[in-house]
């Protein structure tokens, strides 16, 4: 190969590699889902009918978007602000559910909608 072709090839590789390092430029507008933590009662533990449950959700600007449900039934929840965009959520398990495993489903909406949940055995 001629030295000019080699030099042109090396310049082309350097320029294209440099531009890939910066990505598309949309990283600031990327979708960030809410984060759910501190599930109580703990995952796969046992709780009495009507027992309290709680969790913390972070990364949402509007607490009215927080929902909790069991078996497609919406649950009444209370939301308390811990810090900006971070909330403690409490509620009660239904008295009617006994002797079965249930999944407490939670969801909220920040820049994007996020959901999570955990499994609890409700005692007899």
N, C-alpha and C positions, 0 to 999 in steps of 0.2 A: 504494500500500500504506500501511497505517496504521503509524505509528511503533512501536507495540507488536508488530506482526507482524514488522517488520524486526528489531527488537531480539531477539525470540524466535528468529528464524531465525539471526541471528548467534551467539547463545549456543549454539544447537544445533550449529552448524558447529564452533565453538570446542571444545565438550565432546567431540564425536565425533572430531575430529582429534587432540585430546590423548590420548584413550584408544587410538587406533591407534598412537601413538608408542611405546607400551610393549609391543606385541606380545602374544603369548599367555602369556608368563611361563615358558615351557618351554625357554628358550634354554640354560640350564645343563645340561639333560638331553639336549641334542641329540646325535645320533650323530656321533662323530668317528672316522673311519677311521684305521688306522695309516698312517704315511708311510714309503715305501721310497725310499732314495737310495743314492748311491755304488756303482752297479752296476759290477762288474769281472769279466770283460773288458767293455769299453764296448759299448753297443748297436750292433749291426750290424758288429761287429769279428770278427776271425778268432782262433780258439784251437785248440790241439792237443787230440787225444783225451786224456782223463784230466787236463786242465789244471784248475787251481784256479779257483773263482769266489767272489765275495763281494758282499755288499751290507749296508746298514745299515737297520734298521727302528726307528722311534720311535713312541711313543704307545701302547705296550702294557704292561700290568702283568705279564703271564705269558708268559715266553719259550717255554714248552712249546707254545704255540699257533702257533709259526712253522713253516711248511712250505715245501719247495721240490720242484719236480718238472719232468721233461722227458718229453714224449710220454706223459703220464698215469702215469709211473713215479716213485715217490717217491725223492728223493735223500737220502743221509745228510748231515747238516749238523752243524756245531759252532757253538754260540752263546756269545758272550762279552759280558758286561754292560759297557757303556761308561759309563753313568750310569743313574740310575733311569728306567725305561721306555724306554731306548735301548740297542740291542744290535747288535753286529757279528756277521754270520753268514758262515761259510765252508763250502765243500764242494768236491767234485771232479766234473767232467763224466765221464760214463761212457766207458770205453775202447772200447766197442762201436760208438759212433756216430762215423762217419767220412764226410767228404765231403758233408756236408749242413747245411742251416740248421736250427737248433732254437730253440725258445723256452723260456727258463728261466722258469717260472711260480713266483711266490712269494706266500704268503698268511700272514696273522696275524690274531689277533682281539684287539681292544681293547674299547671300548664296543660297537663294531660290527666285523664282519668286513671286511677289506680285502684286495685282491689287486693284483698288478702283475706285470711281467715284462719281459724284453728278449730280443732276437733275437741269436743268435751263430752264425757259420759255423764248423763244426768241420772242420779241414783233413783231408786224406787221410793 
